[in-house]
Amino acid sequence: MKPRRKSALLWGAVAALSFLVLHQGYLLAGGAFLGVGPVAAVTVAVFVGGAAVSYYAEGRFGLFGWRR
């Protein structure tokens, strides 16, 4: 696997886990639980979006923001 793709997938995982942490905070603050299905669907969407943005950004701006 190419480093750029691996990096994008890892950033997607970070985004998905961040969403789950925010969702847990929402529940602890007294929010309503909508079910596993909707939460899983949004988590997958956040993962795909985060990975896509990361993949594009690294190609556009270079490795860690530096042009080489």
Phi and psi in radians as a Rosetta constraint file:
Dihedral C 1 N 2 CA 2 C 2 CIRCULARHARMONIC -1.220 0.35
Dihedral N 2 CA 2 C 2 N 3 CIRCULARHARMONIC 2.545 0.35
Dihedral C 2 N 3 CA 3 C 3 CIRCULARHARMONIC -1.014 0.35
Dihedral N 3 CA 3 C 3 N 4 CIRCULARHARMONIC -0.625 0.35
Dihedral C 3 N 4 CA 4 C 4 CIRCULARHARMONIC -1.124 0.35
Dihedral N 4 CA 4 C 4 N 5 CIRCULARHARMONIC -0.735 0.35
Dihedral C 4 N 5 CA 5 C 5 CIRCULARHARMONIC -1.199 0.35
Dihedral N 5 CA 5 C 5 N 6 CIRCULARHARMONIC -0.724 0.35
Dihedral C 5 N 6 CA 6 C 6 CIRCULARHARMONIC -1.093 0.35
Dihedral N 6 CA 6 C 6 N 7 CIRCULARHARMONIC -0.743 0.35
Dihedral C 6 N 7 CA 7 C 7 CIRCULARHARMONIC -1.079 0.35
Dihedral N 7 CA 7 C 7 N 8 CIRCULARHARMONIC -0.754 0.35
Dihedral C 7 N 8 CA 8 C 8 CIRCULARHARMONIC -1.100 0.35
Dihedral N 8 CA 8 C 8 N 9 CIRCULARHARMONIC -0.727 0.35
Dihedral C 8 N 9 CA 9 C 9 CIRCULARHARMONIC -1.149 0.35
Dihedral N 9 CA 9 C 9 N 10 CIRCULARHARMONIC -0.673 0.35
Dihedral C 9 N 10 CA 10 C 10 CIRCULARHARMONIC -1.163 0.35
Dihedral N 10 CA 10 C 10 N 11 CIRCULARHARMONIC -0.689 0.35
Dihedral C 10 N 11 CA 11 C 11 CIRCULARHARMONIC -1.171 0.35
Dihedral N 11 CA 11 C 11 N 12 CIRCULARHARMONIC -0.591 0.35
Dihedral C 11 N 12 CA 12 C 12 CIRCULARHARMONIC -1.099 0.35
Dihedral N 12 CA 12 C 12 N 13 CIRCULARHARMONIC -0.710 0.35
Dihedral C 12 N 13 CA 13 C 13 CIRCULARHARMONIC -1.132 0.35
Dihedral N 13 CA 13 C 13 N 14 CIRCULARHARMONIC -0.692 0.35
Dihedral C 13 N 14 CA 14 C 14 CIRCULARHARMONIC -1.083 0.35
Dihedral N 14 CA 14 C 14 N 15 CIRCULARHARMONIC -0.745 0.35
Dihedral C 14 N 15 CA 15 C 15 CIRCULARHARMONIC -1.108 0.35
Dihedral N 15 CA 15 C 15 N 16 CIRCULARHARMONIC -0.765 0.35
Dihedral C 15 N 16 CA 16 C 16 CIRCULARHARMONIC -1.128 0.35
Dihedral N 16 CA 16 C 16 N 17 CIRCULARHARMONIC -0.760 0.35
Dihedral C 16 N 17 CA 17 C 17 CIRCULARHARMONIC -1.172 0.35
Dihedral N 17 CA 17 C 17 N 18 CIRCULARHARMONIC -0.605 0.35
Dihedral C 17 N 18 CA 18 C 18 CIRCULARHARMONIC -1.117 0.35
Dihedral N 18 CA 18 C 18 N 19 CIRCULARHARMONIC -0.707 0.35
Dihedral C 18 N 19 CA 19 C 19 CIRCULARHARMONIC -1.083 0.35
Dihedral N 19 CA 19 C 19 N 20 CIRCULARHARMONIC -0.746 0.35
Dihedral C 19 N 20 CA 20 C 20 CIRCULARHARMONIC -1.128 0.35
Dihedral N 20 CA 20 C 20 N 21 CIRCULARHARMONIC -0.631 0.35
Dihedral C 20 N 21 CA 21 C 21 CIRCULARHARMONIC -1.133 0.35
Dihedral N 21 CA 21 C 21 N 22 CIRCULARHARMONIC -0.766 0.35
Dihedral C 21 N 22 CA 22 C 22 CIRCULARHARMONIC -1.114 0.35
Dihedral N 22 CA 22 C 22 N 23 CIRCULARHARMONIC -0.667 0.35
Dihedral C 22 N 23 CA 23 C 23 CIRCULARHARMONIC -1.136 0.35
Dihedral N 23 CA 23 C 23 N 24 CIRCULARHARMONIC -0.703 0.35
Dihedral C 23 N 24 CA 24 C 24 CIRCULARHARMONIC -1.115 0.35
Dihedral N 24 CA 24 C 24 N 25 CIRCULARHARMONIC -0.706 0.35
Dihedral C 24 N 25 CA 25 C 25 CIRCULARHARMONIC -1.085 0.35
Dihedral N 25 CA 25 C 25 N 26 CIRCULARHARMONIC -0.684 0.35
Dihedral C 25 N 26 CA 26 C 26 CIRCULARHARMONIC -1.060 0.35
Dihedral N 26 CA 26 C 26 N 27 CIRCULARHARMONIC -0.750 0.35
Dihedral C 26 N 27 CA 27 C 27 CIRCULARHARMONIC -1.172 0.35
Dihedral N 27 CA 27 C 27 N 28 CIRCULARHARMONIC -0.702 0.35
Dihedral C 27 N 28 CA 28 C 28 CIRCULARHARMONIC -1.160 0.35
Dihedral N 28 CA 28 C 28 N 29 CIRCULARHARMONIC -0.480 0.35
Dihedral C 28 N 29 CA 29 C 29 CIRCULARHARMONIC -1.416 0.35
Dihedral N 29 CA 29 C 29 N 30 CIRCULARHARMONIC 0.004 0.35
Dihedral C 29 N 30 CA 30 C 30 CIRCULARHARMONIC 1.830 0.35
Dihedral N 30 CA 30 C 30 N 31 CIRCULARHARMONIC 0.208 0.35
Dihedral C 30 N 31 CA 31 C 31 CIRCULARHARMONIC -1.276 0.35
Dihedral N 31 CA 31 C 31 N 32 CIRCULARHARMONIC 2.806 0.35
Dihedral C 31 N 32 CA 32 C 32 CIRCULARHARMONIC -1.473 0.35
Dihedral N 32 CA 32 C 32 N 33 CIRCULARHARMONIC 2.433 0.35
Dihedral C 32 N 33 CA 33 C 33 CIRCULARHARMONIC -1.480 0.35
Dihedral N 33 CA 33 C 33 N 34 CIRCULARHARMONIC 2.194 0.35
Dihedral C 33 N 34 CA 34 C 34 CIRCULARHARMONIC -1.603 0.35
Dihedral N 34 CA 34 C 34 N 35 CIRCULARHARMONIC -0.184 0.35
Dihedral C 34 N 35 CA 35 C 35 CIRCULARHARMONIC 2.077 0.35
Dihedral N 35 CA 35 C 35 N 36 CIRCULARHARMONIC 2.850 0.35
Dihedral C 35 N 36 CA 36 C 36 CIRCULARHARMONIC -1.237 0.35
Dihedral N 36 CA 36 C 36 N 37 CIRCULARHARMONIC -0.696 0.35
Dihedral C 36 N 37 CA 37 C 37 CIRCULARHARMONIC -1.017 0.35
Dihedral N 37 CA 37 C 37 N 38 CIRCULARHARMONIC -0.950 0.35
Dihedral C 37 N 38 CA 38 C 38 CIRCULARHARMONIC -1.098 0.35
Dihedral N 38 CA 38 C 38 N 39 CIRCULARHARMONIC -0.667 0.35
Dihedral C 38 N 39 CA 39 C 39 CIRCULARHARMONIC -1.162 0.35
Dihedral N 39 CA 39 C 39 N 40 CIRCULARHARMONIC -0.720 0.35
Dihedral C 39 N 40 CA 40 C 40 CIRCULARHARMONIC -1.133 0.35
Dihedral N 40 CA 40 C 40 N 41 CIRCULARHARMONIC -0.702 0.35
Dihedral C 40 N 41 CA 41 C 41 CIRCULARHARMONIC -1.119 0.35
Dihedral N 41 CA 41 C 41 N 42 CIRCULARHARMONIC -0.757 0.35
Dihedral C 41 N 42 CA 42 C 42 CIRCULARHARMONIC -1.181 0.35
Dihedral N 42 CA 42 C 42 N 43 CIRCULARHARMONIC -0.656 0.35
Dihedral C 42 N 43 CA 43 C 43 CIRCULARHARMONIC -1.086 0.35
Dihedral N 43 CA 43 C 43 N 44 CIRCULARHARMONIC -0.758 0.35
Dihedral C 43 N 44 CA 44 C 44 CIRCULARHARMONIC -1.125 0.35
Dihedral N 44 CA 44 C 44 N 45 CIRCULARHARMONIC -0.717 0.35
Dihedral C 44 N 45 CA 45 C 45 CIRCULARHARMONIC -1.101 0.35
Dihedral N 45 CA 45 C 45 N 46 CIRCULARHARMONIC -0.709 0.35
Dihedral C 45 N 46 CA 46 C 46 CIRCULARHARMONIC -1.157 0.35
Dihedral N 46 CA 46 C 46 N 47 CIRCULARHARMONIC -0.692 0.35
Dihedral C 46 N 47 CA 47 C 47 CIRCULARHARMONIC -1.057 0.35
Dihedral N 47 CA 47 C 47 N 48 CIRCULARHARMONIC -0.865 0.35
Dihedral C 47 N 48 CA 48 C 48 CIRCULARHARMONIC -1.128 0.35
Dihedral N 48 CA 48 C 48 N 49 CIRCULARHARMONIC -0.760 0.35
Dihedral C 48 N 49 CA 49 C 49 CIRCULARHARMONIC -1.113 0.35
Dihedral N 49 CA 49 C 49 N 50 CIRCULARHARMONIC -0.772 0.35
Dihedral C 49 N 50 CA 50 C 50 CIRCULARHARMONIC -1.113 0.35
Dihedral N 50 CA 50 C 50 N 51 CIRCULARHARMONIC -0.720 0.35
Dihedral C 50 N 51 CA 51 C 51 CIRCULARHARMONIC -1.165 0.35
Dihedral N 51 CA 51 C 51 N 52 CIRCULARHARMONIC -0.717 0.35
Dihedral C 51 N 52 CA 52 C 52 CIRCULARHARMONIC -1.152 0.35
Dihedral N 52 CA 52 C 52 N 53 CIRCULARHARMONIC -0.779 0.35
Dihedral C 52 N 53 CA 53 C 53 CIRCULARHARMONIC -1.125 0.35
Dihedral N 53 CA 53 C 53 N 54 CIRCULARHARMONIC -0.713 0.35
Dihedral C 53 N 54 CA 54 C 54 CIRCULARHARMONIC -1.133 0.35
Dihedral N 54 CA 54 C 54 N 55 CIRCULARHARMONIC -0.742 0.35
Dihedral C 54 N 55 CA 55 C 55 CIRCULARHARMONIC -1.088 0.35
Dihedral N 55 CA 55 C 55 N 56 CIRCULARHARMONIC -0.790 0.35
Dihedral C 55 N 56 CA 56 C 56 CIRCULARHARMONIC -1.135 0.35
Dihedral N 56 CA 56 C 56 N 57 CIRCULARHARMONIC -0.794 0.35
Dihedral C 56 N 57 CA 57 C 57 CIRCULARHARMONIC -1.123 0.35
Dihedral N 57 CA 57 C 57 N 58 CIRCULARHARMONIC -0.689 0.35
Dihedral C 57 N 58 CA 58 C 58 CIRCULARHARMONIC -1.201 0.35
Dihedral N 58 CA 58 C 58 N 59 CIRCULARHARMONIC -0.613 0.35
Dihedral C 58 N 59 CA 59 C 59 CIRCULARHARMONIC -1.220 0.35
Dihedral N 59 CA 59 C 59 N 60 CIRCULARHARMONIC -0.604 0.35
Dihedral C 59 N 60 CA 60 C 60 CIRCULARHARMONIC -1.360 0.35
Dihedral N 60 CA 60 C 60 N 61 CIRCULARHARMONIC -0.751 0.35
Dihedral C 60 N 61 CA 61 C 61 CIRCULARHARMONIC -1.814 0.35
Dihedral N 61 CA 61 C 61 N 62 CIRCULARHARMONIC -0.156 0.35
Dihedral C 61 N 62 CA 62 C 62 CIRCULARHARMONIC 1.557 0.35
Dihedral N 62 CA 62 C 62 N 63 CIRCULARHARMONIC 3.108 0.35
Dihedral C 62 N 63 CA 63 C 63 CIRCULARHARMONIC -1.154 0.35
Dihedral N 63 CA 63 C 63 N 64 CIRCULARHARMONIC 2.068 0.35
Dihedral C 63 N 64 CA 64 C 64 CIRCULARHARMONIC 0.967 0.35
Dihedral N 64 CA 64 C 64 N 65 CIRCULARHARMONIC 0.540 0.35
Dihedral C 64 N 65 CA 65 C 65 CIRCULARHARMONIC 1.484 0.35
Dihedral N 65 CA 65 C 65 N 66 CIRCULARHARMONIC 0.042 0.35
Dihedral C 65 N 66 CA 66 C 66 CIRCULARHARMONIC -1.847 0.35
Dihedral N 66 CA 66 C 66 N 67 CIRCULARHARMONIC 2.335 0.35
Dihedral C 66 N 67 CA 67 C 67 CIRCULARHARMONIC -1.432 0.35
Dihedral N 67 CA 67 C 67 N 68 CIRCULARHARMONIC 2.331 0.35
